[in-house]
Amino acid sequence: MRRGREAILIVDRAPSFVRPLSQACSAAQFSEPAMKFWCDRLHIDHRLHREVWERCYAAQALASHGRLAPGRKGLCLETPDLQMPRLFRSYGCSLVVAHSDAARVQEWMTFDPKTEWADRAFELRHPLAGSANGGDFDFIWSSKSMAQQGSIAAGRQMVEAALSWLAPGGVAVFTLDYVCDDNYTTELPFWGRHHLLNLLDDLARRGFGVAVNLHQGADAADRDVDQPPYRSEPHIKVMIGDRIYTSFGIIVSKEE
């Protein structure tokens, strides 16, 4: 375990699912009871698949920070479906769901009229951004939208804007595709160790709560690389093009 120049905490040990840090998907996390709990709550199969992990990880991260409770206000960005918003609503949270696909939003509105919907892309000009007291969201969840911005720089801007929307004490959780090669530094939309540590170090030095675990798992399923056509499981490490990817989650908390 070591600390960087300022407040960032970096560890390299088998990650815990029940006490998550910013960390990668790994096979051992699927054996923890909390993973099965969230699979049941989300009505998804408990299988060794990184997209199953992404949803359960986000739920566990928010729950462990006390964000899933009646009266909490959340923001969901570019959610791929209604699964996570429904989970948040089941805990009594109020929600704003923003998605760039207006047709999809119109369809979803018929299923959950109590949720506030925004049929616009995630944008830096949101009225909550940059206000003197910050935003009013207790939590923010976003799936893969960091890479959808088109570049590492744009993804960083997205994260910084999201954090300005958090209320004091709020927590943001992002999940993303992560390049497993530690030497990867290309400025493409896909994130690797170099890009993540630069971002998290900057956030820590600005006073945000950040801790990161760089361990990528040591089980046989962690060494297995799924290739097209992809199978149901294990699907933790995957070959996309000429690179190996997994899923990574980021947790950032804002000071009270």
C-alpha positions as CSV (number, residue, x, y, z in Angstrom):
1,M,0.0,0.0,0.0
2,R,1.3,3.5,-0.8
3,R,0.1,7.0,-1.0
4,G,0.8,9.3,-3.9
5,R,1.9,12.9,-3.8
6,E,-1.3,13.9,-1.9
7,A,-4.4,12.1,-0.7
8,I,-4.8,9.3,-3.2
9,L,-4.6,5.8,-1.7
10,I,-3.3,3.1,-4.0
11,V,-3.4,-0.6,-3.1
12,D,-2.6,-3.7,-5.1
13,R,-4.3,-6.7,-3.4
14,A,-7.3,-8.9,-4.2
15,P,-10.2,-6.5,-4.3
16,S,-13.1,-6.8,-1.9
17,F,-16.6,-6.5,-3.3
18,V,-18.3,-5.8,0.0
19,R,-15.9,-2.9,0.8
20,P,-15.2,-1.6,-2.7
21,L,-12.7,0.9,-3.8
22,S,-12.1,2.2,-7.3
23,Q,-11.2,-1.3,-8.7
24,A,-11.3,-3.8,-11.6
25,C,-13.7,-6.7,-12.1
26,S,-12.2,-10.0,-10.8
27,A,-13.5,-13.5,-10.5
28,A,-13.2,-13.8,-6.7
29,Q,-15.7,-10.9,-6.1
30,F,-18.4,-13.1,-7.6
31,S,-18.1,-15.5,-4.7
32,E,-19.0,-12.9,-2.1
33,P,-22.6,-13.0,-0.8
34,A,-23.2,-9.3,-1.5
35,M,-22.7,-10.1,-5.2
36,K,-25.5,-12.7,-5.1
37,F,-27.7,-10.3,-3.2
38,W,-27.5,-7.6,-5.9
39,C,-28.0,-10.1,-8.7
40,D,-31.2,-11.1,-7.0
41,R,-32.3,-7.5,-6.4
42,L,-31.6,-6.7,-10.1
43,H,-33.1,-9.9,-11.4
44,I,-30.0,-10.9,-13.3
45,D,-28.2,-14.2,-13.6
46,H,-25.3,-14.6,-11.1
47,R,-22.6,-15.5,-13.6
48,L,-18.9,-14.6,-14.2
49,H,-19.6,-11.7,-16.6
50,R,-18.1,-8.2,-16.3
51,E,-21.4,-6.4,-17.1
52,V,-23.1,-8.3,-14.3
53,W,-20.2,-7.1,-12.1
54,E,-20.6,-3.5,-13.3
55,R,-24.2,-3.2,-12.1
56,C,-23.7,-5.0,-8.8
57,Y,-20.5,-3.1,-8.1
58,A,-22.3,0.3,-8.6
59,A,-25.1,-0.8,-6.3
60,Q,-22.7,-2.0,-3.6
61,A,-20.6,1.1,-3.9
62,L,-23.6,3.4,-3.4
63,A,-25.2,1.3,-0.7
64,S,-21.9,1.1,1.3
65,H,-21.8,4.9,1.2
66,G,-25.3,5.2,2.5
67,R,-26.7,6.7,-0.8
68,L,-29.5,4.2,-1.3
69,A,-32.2,5.4,1.1
70,P,-35.5,7.3,1.1
71,G,-35.1,10.9,0.3
72,R,-31.8,10.6,-1.5
73,K,-31.6,12.2,-5.0
74,G,-29.7,10.5,-7.8
75,L,-28.7,11.2,-11.3
76,C,-28.3,8.4,-13.9
77,L,-26.3,9.3,-17.0
78,E,-26.7,7.4,-20.3
79,T,-28.2,4.4,-18.6
80,P,-28.5,1.5,-21.0
81,D,-31.9,0.4,-19.7
82,L,-34.2,0.8,-16.8
83,Q,-32.7,-1.9,-14.5
84,M,-30.6,0.4,-12.3
85,P,-33.1,3.3,-12.1
86,R,-35.7,0.8,-11.0
87,L,-33.3,-0.5,-8.3
88,F,-32.7,3.0,-7.0
89,R,-36.4,3.8,-7.0
90,S,-37.1,0.7,-5.0
91,Y,-35.0,2.2,-2.2
92,G,-37.1,5.4,-2.1
93,C,-34.6,7.5,-4.1
94,S,-35.8,10.3,-6.4
95,L,-34.1,10.3,-9.8
96,V,-33.2,12.3,-12.8
97,V,-32.3,10.2,-15.8
98,A,-30.5,11.9,-18.6
99,H,-30.0,10.2,-21.9
100,S,-29.0,11.5,-25.4
101,D,-31.5,9.3,-27.2
102,A,-34.7,11.2,-27.1
103,A,-36.7,8.3,-28.6
104,R,-35.5,6.0,-25.9
105,V,-36.4,8.5,-23.2
106,Q,-39.9,8.9,-24.6
107,E,-40.4,5.1,-24.5
108,W,-39.1,4.8,-20.9
109,M,-41.3,7.7,-19.6
110,T,-44.3,5.4,-20.0
111,F,-42.8,2.9,-17.6
112,D,-41.9,5.3,-14.7
113,P,-43.8,8.6,-14.7
114,K,-42.4,9.4,-11.3
115,T,-38.9,9.7,-12.5
116,E,-37.7,13.0,-14.0
117,W,-36.4,12.4,-17.5
118,A,-34.0,14.5,-19.5
119,D,-33.8,13.8,-23.3
120,R,-30.5,15.6,-23.7
121,A,-26.9,14.5,-23.8
122,F,-24.7,14.8,-20.7
123,E,-23.4,18.3,-21.2
124,L,-21.1,20.7,-19.4
125,R,-23.6,23.6,-19.6
126,H,-26.0,21.9,-17.1
127,P,-27.5,24.6,-14.8
128,L,-26.2,22.8,-11.7
129,A,-22.6,22.9,-12.9
130,G,-20.4,25.5,-11.3
131,S,-22.8,26.9,-8.8
132,A,-21.4,28.4,-5.6
133,N,-22.7,25.6,-3.4
134,G,-22.3,22.7,-5.8
135,G,-25.2,20.6,-7.0
136,D,-28.0,18.9,-5.2
137,F,-27.5,15.2,-6.1
138,D,-26.7,12.7,-3.4
139,F,-25.3,10.3,-5.9
140,I,-24.5,10.0,-9.6
141,W,-24.2,6.7,-11.5
142,S,-22.9,6.5,-15.1
143,S,-22.2,3.4,-17.2
144,K,-19.4,3.7,-19.9
145,S,-20.1,7.3,-20.6
146,M,-16.5,8.3,-19.9
147,A,-15.4,6.6,-23.1
148,Q,-18.4,7.7,-25.1
149,Q,-17.2,11.3,-24.9
150,G,-14.7,10.6,-27.7
151,S,-11.4,11.3,-26.0
152,I,-9.6,11.0,-22.6
153,A,-9.7,14.8,-22.3
154,A,-13.5,14.9,-22.9
155,G,-14.0,12.0,-20.5
156,R,-12.2,13.9,-17.8
157,Q,-14.3,17.0,-18.4
158,M,-17.4,14.8,-18.1
159,V,-16.3,13.5,-14.7
160,E,-15.4,17.0,-13.4
161,A,-18.8,18.3,-14.5
162,A,-20.5,15.4,-12.8
163,L,-18.7,16.1,-9.6
164,S,-19.8,19.7,-9.6
165,W,-23.4,18.4,-9.6
166,L,-22.9,16.5,-6.3
167,A,-24.1,17.8,-3.1
168,P,-21.6,18.0,-0.2
169,G,-21.0,14.4,0.9
170,G,-22.3,13.0,-2.4
171,V,-20.8,10.0,-4.2
172,A,-20.3,9.4,-7.9
173,V,-19.8,6.0,-9.4
174,F,-18.6,5.4,-13.0
175,T,-18.0,2.1,-14.7
176,L,-16.0,1.8,-17.9
177,D,-14.1,-0.5,-20.2
178,Y,-10.5,-0.7,-19.0
179,V,-7.4,-1.6,-21.0
180,C,-5.5,-4.3,-19.0
181,D,-2.0,-3.4,-20.4
182,D,-0.3,-1.3,-17.8
183,N,1.9,0.3,-20.5
184,Y,-1.1,1.5,-22.5
185,T,-0.9,5.4,-22.8
186,T,-2.7,6.1,-26.1
187,E,-5.1,9.1,-26.0
188,L,-8.0,7.1,-27.4
189,P,-11.4,7.1,-25.7
190,F,-10.5,3.9,-23.8
191,W,-9.0,4.2,-20.4
192,G,-5.9,2.5,-18.9
193,R,-3.9,2.6,-15.7
194,H,-2.0,5.8,-16.8
195,H,-5.2,7.7,-17.6
196,L,-7.0,6.6,-14.4
197,L,-4.2,7.4,-12.0
198,N,-3.7,10.8,-13.6
199,L,-7.4,11.6,-13.1
200,L,-7.8,10.2,-9.6
201,D,-4.6,11.9,-8.5
202,D,-5.8,15.2,-9.7
203,L,-9.2,14.7,-7.9
204,A,-7.5,13.6,-4.7
205,R,-5.3,16.8,-4.7
206,R,-8.5,18.8,-5.1
207,G,-10.0,17.3,-1.9
208,F,-12.2,14.5,-3.3
209,G,-12.2,11.2,-1.6
210,V,-10.4,8.6,-3.8
211,A,-8.9,5.2,-3.2
212,V,-7.9,2.8,-6.0
213,N,-7.0,-0.9,-6.1
214,L,-5.0,-1.9,-9.2
215,H,-5.2,-5.7,-8.7
216,Q,-6.8,-7.4,-11.7
217,G,-7.4,-10.8,-10.0
218,A,-5.4,-14.0,-9.7
219,D,-7.9,-16.8,-10.4
220,A,-8.0,-18.9,-13.6
221,A,-11.1,-17.0,-14.8
222,D,-9.1,-13.8,-14.5
223,R,-6.4,-15.2,-16.8
224,D,-8.9,-16.5,-19.4
225,V,-9.5,-14.0,-22.3
226,D,-12.8,-14.3,-24.0
227,Q,-12.8,-13.8,-27.7
228,P,-15.5,-13.3,-30.3
229,P,-18.0,-14.8,-30.5
230,Y,-18.2,-14.1,-26.8
231,R,-19.6,-16.8,-24.4
232,S,-21.9,-16.3,-21.5
233,E,-19.1,-17.0,-18.9
234,P,-16.4,-16.5,-17.9
235,H,-16.4,-13.1,-19.5
236,I,-14.1,-11.0,-17.3
237,K,-11.2,-10.3,-19.6
238,V,-12.2,-9.9,-23.3
239,M,-10.4,-9.3,-26.5
240,I,-11.6,-6.3,-28.4
241,G,-9.6,-5.6,-31.5
242,D,-6.0,-6.2,-30.6
243,R,-6.3,-5.3,-26.9
244,I,-7.5,-7.1,-23.7
245,Y,-10.1,-5.2,-21.7
246,T,-12.0,-5.7,-18.4
247,S,-14.4,-3.5,-16.5
248,F,-13.3,-1.0,-13.9
249,G,-15.3,1.0,-11.4
250,I,-14.5,4.5,-10.0
251,I,-15.9,5.8,-6.7
252,V,-15.4,9.5,-5.9
253,S,-16.8,11.2,-2.8
254,K,-17.3,14.9,-2.3
255,E,-16.3,16.6,1.0
256,E,-19.2,17.5,3.4
